[in-house]
């Protein structure tokens, strides 16, 4: 087994590493997606409009579900497979930007997914707006050599075109009939004036994209944007949290119903329930939360895996004497969300001792310091070595370095200032009324687009090996370097009992 980032700097992908072979998989011309481009932000405006004028996704989702049921989809939305009691499957989240970081994940993913029965994409299959036209280079092409079905749950970006691309690809669904325009003056009418609407799909282009995954074992048709899979001894429940990270009443009722019974369950959600040291239980319209369902002992959930945030995090939470693993796994291809901005973890009795993340805080800070050193043309000032970044993060969090530097590092004023400017916050024994706002401003405004940097990318994917007794969950790294491509390192591993 190769070294991981928890072992050495080389295991993290730093140093004079040889770039991987993933470029051979990519199209000759790649459209560079930038989240600093006003055109991109304008196209992705529906989330903001939903928060201002009301969220229509519950109504739209119900129309999709009604149409799917009329077309013969099972009413309970359960996919019943014939997997044995011992099998494996993959989870990969937030994949589809279509550039280097997405394709850099593919070689390692293909190696570690051998003999797996299926894959689940956890949130944001396609960026920036889930357009049907983007599925060729951002879904079918990168995973054309994966010889098993791929199921998915949508993220907020897949909803920016009212789920048209997602439903066409994963459910083979045609769009519902148009509804009458809302009457003025109303919030719905104001929203409709600015709403980004899907374009007409190019049928020939979609057919050519589908031809990249033509084999019968690769095919899957799911009943809708939310579903359950009965596979071997477990039930995997996928929920659709729409534009704003909530569930409508109809889906909430379905979730409670499909969660009943003694069969062990794993939740897959577009909105993680624990993330960045905070609890986000995910409200359900009409009362209650998704986490209420997960915590109910009669439902027998053992894990909840969420996408949306583009890194890896794990919180082993004790719930009335049993441990539920709450996981964030959104590092499948989109730009990296920082981990160095996560404050010292203390939530639901989970502390830094139990918490796991990838990339490590120091690697995250070093990555961002290099990125902004280049962008601002202040490399000599901004750039921190991985050893310097590791040392300052250990001091800021009051913890021992996860990876001990080869030589002692003196944390200078410059190092502390760069860490503060990049959102790392202050010392844990000193409270500051400025710390939280600075971190929020940084994470909201200054996360980069993935098109502007090179390896190490710090991407990740999961493999889950299921037996009647337990699930073995492993987080594998994808840096974009050949070393980690040939032998993907395990960044985290946990065995989850089912009995």
N, C-alpha and C positions, 0 to 999 in steps of 0.2 A: 504494500500500500504506500502511495506517495505521501510525502510530507504535506501538511496543511499549513494554513496561515497561522495556526496556533502553535506550530512547531518552529518554523523559520521564516525569514523574510523572503527567501527564494520560493518557499511553499506558497506564499501569498501572491507570487507573480512579480515581485520587485527584482531589480537587477537587469543585467544584460541578457534577457531571455529571448529565445527564438519565437517569432510569431507563429501562430498555428496555421493549419491548412484550411481554415474555414472560408477563406477568400475564394477557394475553388468552388464553393457551393453557391456563391452569390451571383446575381445578375451582373452583366458587364456595367450597366449604368444603374446606380442606386440614388433614389431621391433622398436628399438629406432633409430630415425633419428637424426643425428648430422650434422649440417652445418659446423662443424670444421673438419669433416672427409674428407681426400683428395679424397676418392672414390666417395663421394657424389658430391663434387665440380667438379670432372672430368666428371661425368655423366651429370652434368648440364652445360656443356661447350658451348652449341650451341648459347646462347645469346652473349657470348664474340666473338665467331667466326663470327656471323652475323654482329657485329659492326666492325670487322676488314676486312672482305672479302665481305661484302654486304649481305643484308637481303633477303633471298629467300621466306619469308612467304607470301608476296603478290601473287607470282606465285603459291605457293602450295595451298593457300586459294582459288584461282580462279579455280584450278583443282578440289578441293573438291566441290565447288559451281556448277561447270559444271556437275559433276557426280550426285549431288543431284537433280538438275533440270531435268536431264534425267530420274531419278528414280521417278519423279512425284511431287517433292517439289514445292510449289507455287513460281512463278517467282519473285513476290514482297517480298517474305520471311516474310509475315505477318501471324501470328497465330491468327485466329479469334475465340474467345471464346464466350460463352453465359453467361458471368457473369452479375449479376444484376447491377443496378446503385449504389447500396451500397454493397460493398464487402471489403475483406481484403486480403493482401498477405504479405509474408515474404521476406526479403533480408538478406543473410548471405554471407560473403566473405572470401576467402582464408582459406578453411576449412581443406583440407585433409592431415594432417601429421599422422593421425591414432593412436595417443597416447593420454595421459591424457588430455591435453588442448582441443583437438577436442571433445572427448567424454564428457568432463565436460560441454560443451555447450548444449548437447542434452536434458537433462531433462527439463531445463528451456525453451528451444526452443519448445519442445513438448507441454508444458503447455500454452505458449503464442501463439502458432500457431493453437489452436483449432478454428474450423470453418473458417479457412482461405482457400482460393480457390487454391492457388499455392504458390510455393517458387521460388525465383531466386537466384542462386549462382553467386556472382559477382567476378569472377577471381580466378584462381589457385584452381581448384577443387581437384587436386591430386598433392602431393609432393612426391619425388623431381622432377620427369621428366614426370609426366602424364601417367605412364605406365598402360596398360590395366589390368595387373595382380594385381594392387594395388586397383582397384575399389571395390573389395569385402569388405575389412576391412576399407577403407577410404571413401566410399560413400554409398554402399548398406546397410551395417550393421548398421552404426550409424543412418541412417534415415529410417530404415525399418518400424518404427511405425508411420511415418508421412503419413497420408492417403490422400494425394493430389499430383498432379504432381510437379516435380521439373525441371525447366529449368535452363540453365547455359550459361554463356559466358566464354571463355577460358582466362586464364592468361598466362604469359610468361612461367611458368613451364609446363603447359599443352602442350605447343608448343615444348618442348624439345625432344619429340618423334614425331614431325611433325603432331601432333594432332590426331594420330591414335586412342588412347584410348578414347579421348573425342568424336570423330565422331562416333565411334562404339557404345558407350553407349547412347549418347543423340540423335543421328541421325540415328542409326541402319545402318550405312554406311560401306561398304567394302572399303579397300584402293584403290586409283587409280592405274592404271597400271604403272609399273616402266618406268622411262624415261631414254634415253641414257645418259651415263656418260659424263660430260663436258670435252672438249678437253684441254690438256695442251698446253702451260703454260698460265693459266688464273686465276683470283681471284676465280672464281667458282670452278675450278679444285682443287686449294689449299684448299678451304673450304671443298670440298667433301672428301678429304683425312682424315680430322680430325672429320668430322661430326658424332655426335651420332645418330644412326639409331634405329628405333623401332624393337623389337624382334617379333617373331611370337606369337600371342595370344594363350593361352590355352583355347580352346573352352569349354571344360567341366568345367573348373574353372570359366569361365565367366557365363556359364549357372547356376551354383550353386550360384553365386553372384546375378544374376538377380532374382533368386527364393526368395531372401530376401524381395523383393518389388513386389509381384506377382499380387496384386489386380488391377482390371481394373481402379478404380479411381486414382491409383498411376501412371498410365502410361502417358507418354508424348513423342512425337516425334517432334523435332524441325527441321526446314528446313536447318540449317547449323550453323556455329559458330557465325554468327550474324543474328539478326531477330528483328521483332517487334511483340508485343502482343497487340491486341485490346481487352481490358477488361473493361466492364462497360463504364464509361464516359472518360476513359483515354487511351492513347497509351503509352506502355512501349517499349523503343527502346534500344536494347542491341547491343553493338559494340565490335568487336574483334580487340584489339590493338597489337596482335602478340608478337614477341620477344622484340621489341624495343620501344613499346609504340607509334606506328604510324598507320595511315590508308593508304592502297593502294588506287589508283585512282578509281578503280571499286567500292570498298566499300564506298569511299567518295561520289561518285555520287549517290549510293543507299541511303546513309544517308540523303543527301539533298532532295532527292525525297520523302522518307518516312516521312520526317519531315514537309512537307508542309501541310497546312490546319489548321482549327481553333481548332481541338481537342487538349486538354491539354496533354502535353507529359512529361515523366520522362525518362531521359537517364540513362542507366546502362553501366558502362565502366570498363575495367581492368586497366585503367590509370587515376586516379583522376585528375580533372582539377585545383583544388586548394588543396594544401597539404603542410604541414609543413611551413605555412606562405608564400608560393610562388605560383605563377600562372604558370601552365603548360598547355597551350591551346591545345596541341596534334596536330601536323602537319598532313595534308593530302597531299599525293603525288600529285603533280601538282599545289598546291597552296591552301591557306586557312587553317583553323584549325577547329577542332571539336567545340571549344568554339565559333567560328564565327557562326556556325549553331545553337548552343544553345542560343546565345544572339539575334539572328534575331527575331524581334517581330512578324513576320508573322508565325513563327514556334511554338510559344506558349509553350515553355519549362518552367516548374515550378521548376524542380529539376534535378540535375546531381549527381548520386551516383557512386562512384568508389571504387574498391577493391585495391589490391596490397600492400598497407601499412597496417600493422597489428595492427591497433587501430581505434578509432573513432574520427573524426573531422567534424565540421560543420562551413561553412562560408556563412552567408546570404548577398549576393552581390546585391547591387542596380544597375540595368541595365536600364537606361533611365526611372526611375520612378517606375519600378516594381522590386520585389525582387525574385531572383533565389537562391534556397538553394543548395549550393555545399557541398556534403557530402562525407567523406571517411568512409567506413565501411568494413574493412578487418580483423576484429578480430574474425573470426569464428572458429579458431582452430589452426592456426600456431603460432610460437613463437611471442612474443609481441615486436613490434617496440616501442621504447621509445617515450614518449611525452615530457619529461623534456628537450630534446635537441631542441625542437621547440622554436625559439627565440620569443621575444615579438612581437605579431601579429600586423601588420599594412600593409594590402594589400587590394586593391580595396575598400578603405574606410571601411574595416572591422578591428576593433580594438579588444583588449582584452575584452572590454565590451560586444561585440556581439559574439565573438568566443567561441565555446564549444569544449571540447575534453574529451575523456575517454581512459585510466585512467587520472585522474588529474595529473598535473606535479609533485606534491609532492609525490603521490603514485608511479609514474613511477620511480622517483629517489630513493625512499626507496626500491622498488623492485630490482632495479639493484644493489644498494649498498649491499643488502643481497646476491644476486647472486654472485657478485665478491668477497665479503668477504669470501664466502665458497670456491669458485674456487681458490683463491689466498692464502687461509688459513690465512687470515688477518681479521678475523671477528671483533675483538675488534676495529681495526682502521677503516675499511671500512663501517661497518654496521651503517646506520642511522635509527633512529626511524621514523615513519611516521610523527610525529610532527616536528622533526628536519628537515626532508626533505621538509615538507610544508613551514616551516619558511624560509629556505634558498632560495627556489624557489620564494616565494613572494618577498623577497628582491632582487633577481637577476632580476625579471621581473618588479619590481616597482609596484606591485599590492597588494591589500588586499588578505589574504588567503581565498580561496574558502570555506574551512572548518576550522573554528577557533579552534586552539588547546585548550585543557582543561586548561592548565597552560602555562604561558609565557615561551618561549624558547629562550635561549641565543645562537646566531649563532656564534660559536667559529671558530678559525682558522682551526681546524680539519674538521669541517663540510663544511666550504668553500672550503678547499682543495679537499675533496672527491667529492663535487659537480663539481668542475672544472675537476678533473680526469675522471669523468663519463660523460663529454660532456655538462654540463649545461651552460657553457659560463660565461661571465662576467656581470657586472651591466649594465643596459640599458642606463645609463647616461655616460658610459665610452666606447669609441670605442677602439678596439684592432685589429690590423692586424692579430693576431694569433687566434682570436675567431672562425671565420668561418672554417678555415682549421681544427682546433681541432674537431669541431662538425662533419664535414664531415668524418674525419678519424674514429672517434668513431662510428658513425652510420653505416659506411660501413664495418668496420672490427670486431666490438665487440658486435654486436647483438647476443644473445645466441641462441642455439638450445633449443627447448621446452622440450627436454627429460631430462633436468638437474635440473628442479625446481618443486616446489609443490605449492598448493594454497596459496594465491589468484592468479589466472591466468589472471584476467582482460581481459576476452573475451567479445564479444558483438554480438548482432544480432538486426535486425530492424523488426518492424511490421508497415505496412502502412494500414490505414483504409480509404477507399475511399468513398466519397459521391459525388453527382453532384456539390456540392458547394466547397468542400475542401478535402485535404488529410491530415490526422493526422499521422505524423511520430514520432515514439517513438524508442529510443535506449535502449535496455535492457542489463543488465550486467549478466555475468556468471563468477563466481569466482572459482568454484570448491568446495565451501562450501555448506553445507546443507541448511543453512538459505537462501542464495540467490537462491538455486536450487528450493526450495519449493515456494518461492515468489520472482521472479526475479525483482530487483529494476529498476525503470526507471531512466536512467542517463541523458537523454535529451529528450525533447518533443517540437515539433513545429507544428503549424497548417498552411498549405500551401493553400491559396485560389486558386480555379480553375476558379472563375468568376470575 
